[in-house]
């Protein structure tokens, strides 16, 4: 390698480091409202903890999409279980016995591939109560949530069939009750309403993938998890217009550049328009992909064209009290 080529190599490295430091600086600046210490998330009466803030590419420290809703110190809801969620789940001190439900937005690997490991973990929890696993019904390209579970832990053909008691009346493991939600149905669908916790699902557009968003109401607060959705998710905006969610969680996956997969994800301007239409009190960006992080200032600027509220940047294990 010549001296000139070494200098070019070093220059490229320095430019890359500079860009990453800029993105990290943006993360720090927008996260001023995060709880003092991630370990204290369960100490708040109500808080959302992001277990995994990444996307489908293994290019940084982030686990795949996964979240915990803490209510009075209990991990009541697990929303998505992407790759790497198992590790973050343990780091957060989550107890499988505390769950009221597991909610899956869709069955892409970065949202659902961590579920088998978490169910294996649950087999050691000595839980006796039933546990609801809810997610989208299937189509020609994707299985339903119940079929996905059967392919994992079904007695006859499940890849991890030793966990089959989850799907049967067997005292060895708690019973998983599955709920396949029709993504083509207009409006909100109530899937849980017990003990002051109400969960509604709503179908969203994510190209050919059956996909859902969730609206969670508890303690007079509302959290909306948009899942992965494109600008064609018109029902989502219409139904939830001016609902004033205390926290709106959306993906940070694409930019305003040409050629971005807008049939899969909302671009930053569409995210800002959506947050404004819902009148979100706080917007939390997660499901980060490097193409967005590398130009985060431009992404934030596009969002702020329509949305003037606070915009926070999630990281793994970050905590958002409500």
C-alpha positions in Angstrom: 0.0 0.0 0.0 1.5 3.4 -1.0 1.7 6.4 1.4 -1.0 8.1 -0.7 -3.4 5.2 -0.4 -2.8 4.9 3.3 -3.6 8.6 3.7 -6.8 8.1 1.7 -7.7 5.1 3.9 -7.2 7.1 7.0 -9.2 10.0 5.6 -12.1 7.6 4.9 -11.9 6.2 8.4 -11.9 9.7 10.0 -14.9 10.8 7.9 -16.9 7.7 8.9 -16.0 8.3 12.6 -17.0 11.9 12.3 -20.4 11.0 10.8 -21.0 8.4 13.5 -20.1 10.9 16.3 -22.6 13.4 14.7 -25.3 10.8 14.9 -24.4 9.9 18.5 -24.5 13.6 19.3 -28.0 13.9 17.9 -29.0 10.9 20.0 -27.8 12.5 23.2 -29.4 15.9 22.5 -32.8 14.4 21.8 -32.8 12.0 24.7 -32.9 14.6 27.5 -36.2 13.3 28.8 -35.1 9.7 29.3 -35.2 8.4 32.8 -32.0 8.8 34.9 -31.1 5.2 34.8 -32.3 2.3 32.6 -32.4 0.0 35.6 -35.0 2.1 37.3 -37.6 1.7 34.5 -39.6 -0.7 36.6 -39.7 1.8 39.5 -42.0 4.1 37.6 -45.8 3.7 37.9 -45.9 3.5 34.1 -43.1 3.4 31.5 -42.2 2.1 28.1 -38.8 0.4 27.8 -37.2 -0.2 24.5 -35.5 -3.6 24.6 -34.4 -3.5 20.9 -34.1 -0.3 18.9 -32.6 -1.8 15.7 -33.7 -3.0 12.3 -33.1 -6.0 10.1 -29.4 -5.4 9.5 -26.7 -6.5 12.0 -24.5 -3.4 11.6 -24.3 -1.9 15.2 -25.1 -2.7 18.8 -28.9 -2.7 18.5 -31.2 -5.7 19.0 -34.2 -6.1 16.8 -37.5 -4.4 17.6 -38.9 -5.2 21.0 -40.5 -3.2 23.8 -41.8 -3.7 27.4 -44.6 -1.8 29.0 -44.0 -1.6 32.7 -47.1 -1.0 34.9 -46.5 -0.7 38.7 -43.2 -2.5 38.4 -44.6 -5.4 36.3 -43.7 -6.1 32.7 -47.3 -6.3 31.6 -46.8 -6.3 27.9 -44.1 -7.5 25.5 -44.5 -5.8 22.2 -42.5 -7.6 19.4 -39.6 -9.9 20.0 -36.9 -9.3 17.5 -33.5 -10.9 17.2 -31.4 -10.1 20.3 -34.4 -9.4 22.5 -33.5 -12.4 24.7 -30.4 -10.7 25.9 -32.0 -7.3 26.5 -35.0 -9.0 28.2 -32.6 -10.5 30.8 -30.6 -7.2 31.2 -33.9 -5.4 31.9 -34.8 -7.9 34.6 -38.1 -8.9 33.0 -40.1 -11.7 34.6 -42.1 -13.9 32.2 -44.7 -14.4 35.0 -45.7 -10.7 34.8 -46.9 -10.7 31.2 -50.6 -10.1 30.4 -49.9 -10.5 26.7 -47.3 -10.7 24.0 -48.2 -8.5 21.0 -46.6 -9.0 17.6 -46.9 -6.2 15.0 -45.9 -8.5 12.1 -43.8 -11.5 11.3 -40.7 -10.1 9.8 -37.6 -11.6 11.5 -36.5 -8.4 13.1 -39.8 -8.3 15.0 -40.6 -11.9 15.7 -37.5 -14.2 15.4 -36.6 -13.7 19.1 -39.9 -15.2 20.3 -38.7 -18.9 20.4 -35.9 -18.0 22.8 -38.2 -16.1 25.1 -40.7 -19.0 25.2 -37.9 -21.3 26.0 -36.9 -19.0 28.8 -40.6 -18.9 30.0 -40.5 -22.7 30.4 -38.3 -22.1 33.5 -40.6 -19.4 35.0 -43.1 -21.8 36.7 -45.9 -19.7 35.4 -49.4 -21.2 35.7 -51.7 -18.5 34.2 -52.6 -18.5 30.5 -50.8 -16.0 28.3 -52.3 -14.3 25.2 -50.1 -14.1 22.1 -51.7 -11.7 19.6 -50.7 -10.8 16.1 -51.8 -10.6 12.5 -53.8 -13.2 10.6 -51.9 -14.5 7.6 -52.1 -14.3 3.8 -50.6 -16.2 0.9 -47.1 -15.0 1.7 -47.1 -15.0 5.5 -48.5 -17.4 8.2 -51.0 -16.3 10.8 -49.7 -15.7 14.3 -51.2 -19.0 15.4 -49.6 -20.9 12.5 -46.3 -19.3 13.3 -46.5 -20.5 16.9 -47.5 -24.0 15.6 -44.5 -24.1 13.3 -42.3 -23.3 16.3 -43.7 -25.4 19.1 -46.5 -27.6 17.6 -46.6 -31.1 18.9 -46.3 -32.8 15.5 -44.3 -30.5 13.2 -42.9 -27.8 15.5 -39.2 -27.1 15.2 -39.0 -26.8 19.0 -41.8 -29.4 19.6 -40.5 -30.2 23.1 -42.3 -26.9 24.1 -45.6 -28.2 22.7 -47.4 -28.2 26.1 -47.7 -24.4 25.6 -50.4 -25.1 23.0 -52.2 -27.8 25.0 -54.0 -28.4 28.3 -50.9 -29.6 30.0 -49.8 -28.5 33.4 -46.2 -28.7 32.4 -46.3 -25.2 30.8 -48.8 -22.3 30.8 -51.3 -22.3 28.0 -50.7 -19.8 25.2 -54.0 -18.5 23.8 -53.4 -17.1 20.4 -55.4 -14.4 18.7 -55.1 -13.8 14.9 -56.2 -10.3 14.2 -57.8 -9.4 10.8 -55.5 -6.6 9.4 -58.1 -5.8 6.7 -60.8 -4.8 9.1 -61.4 -1.1 9.3 -61.0 0.7 12.7 -59.8 -0.3 16.1 -60.2 -3.8 17.3 -60.3 -4.4 21.1 -58.2 -7.4 22.0 -57.7 -6.8 25.8 -59.7 -4.9 28.3 -59.0 -6.0 31.9 -57.7 -4.5 35.1 -57.5 -1.0 33.8 -55.4 -2.0 30.7 -57.0 -1.7 27.3 -55.3 -2.8 24.1 -56.7 -2.0 20.6 -55.1 -3.2 17.3 -55.4 -1.5 13.9 -54.3 -2.8 10.6 -51.6 -0.9 8.8 -50.0 -1.1 5.3 -46.5 -2.7 5.1 -46.3 -3.8 1.5 -47.5 -7.4 1.3 -46.9 -8.1 5.0 -50.0 -8.4 7.3 -49.2 -5.8 9.9 -50.7 -4.1 12.9 -50.3 -1.0 15.1 -51.3 -1.1 18.8 -53.0 1.5 20.9 -52.5 0.9 24.6 -54.4 2.8 27.3 -53.6 2.5 31.0 -53.6 4.9 34.0 -55.2 7.7 31.8 -52.2 7.5 29.4 -52.1 6.4 25.8 -49.2 4.8 24.0 -49.4 4.2 20.3 -46.9 1.8 18.7 -47.2 2.2 15.0 -45.3 -0.9 14.0 -43.8 -0.8 10.5 -46.1 1.0 8.2 -46.1 3.0 4.9 -47.8 6.2 3.9 -50.7 4.1 2.6 -51.8 3.4 6.2 -54.5 6.0 5.8 -57.0 4.3 8.2 -54.3 4.6 11.0 -54.2 8.4 10.6 -58.0 8.8 10.1 -59.1 6.7 13.1 -56.4 8.1 15.5 -56.6 11.7 14.4 -56.2 14.2 17.3 -56.2 11.4 19.9 -53.2 13.1 21.6 -51.2 10.0 22.5 -48.8 10.6 25.3 -46.2 8.6 23.4 -46.2 7.8 19.7 -43.5 5.2 18.8 -42.5 5.1 15.1 -39.7 3.7 13.0 -36.6 5.6 11.8 -35.9 3.4 8.8 -35.7 5.5 5.6 -34.8 9.0 4.5 -36.2 11.6 2.0 -33.8 10.4 -0.7 -35.0 8.9 -4.0 -35.4 5.2 -4.2 -36.3 4.6 -0.6 -38.7 1.7 0.1 -41.8 3.9 0.8 -44.1 0.9 0.2 -42.7 -0.5 3.5 -42.0 2.5 5.7 -43.1 6.1 6.1 -40.4 8.6 5.2 -39.5 11.3 7.7 -41.9 13.9 6.3 -44.8 11.4 6.5 -43.8 10.6 10.1 -44.0 14.3 11.0 -47.4 14.6 9.2 -48.6 11.5 11.1 -47.4 12.8 14.5 -49.0 16.1 13.9 -52.3 14.6 12.8 -52.5 12.5 15.9 -51.3 15.5 18.0 -48.8 13.3 19.7 -47.4 14.7 22.9 -44.0 13.0 22.3 -42.6 11.2 19.3 -40.2 8.4 19.9 -38.1 7.1 17.0 -36.8 3.5 17.1 -36.2 0.7 14.6 -33.1 2.6 13.5 -31.3 1.9 10.3 -27.9 3.3 9.4 -29.2 5.0 6.2 -31.4 7.2 8.4 -28.9 7.6 11.3 -26.2 8.8 9.0 -28.3 11.8 8.0 -30.3 12.2 11.2 -30.2 16.0 11.1 -32.0 15.9 7.7 -34.5 13.3 9.0 -35.3 15.4 12.0 -35.6 18.5 9.8 -38.2 16.8 7.6 -40.2 15.6 10.6 -40.2 19.1 12.1 -41.8 20.6 8.9 -45.1 19.4 10.3 -44.5 18.3 13.8 -43.3 20.7 16.5 -43.4 18.4 19.5 -40.4 16.7 21.2 -38.6 14.0 19.1 -36.6 11.4 21.1 -34.2 8.8 19.8 -34.5 5.3 21.3 -31.6 3.1 22.2 -31.5 -0.4 23.6 -32.8 -0.5 27.2 -33.8 3.2 27.1 -36.7 4.1 29.4 -39.6 6.5 28.9 -41.7 7.2 31.9 -45.3 8.4 31.3 
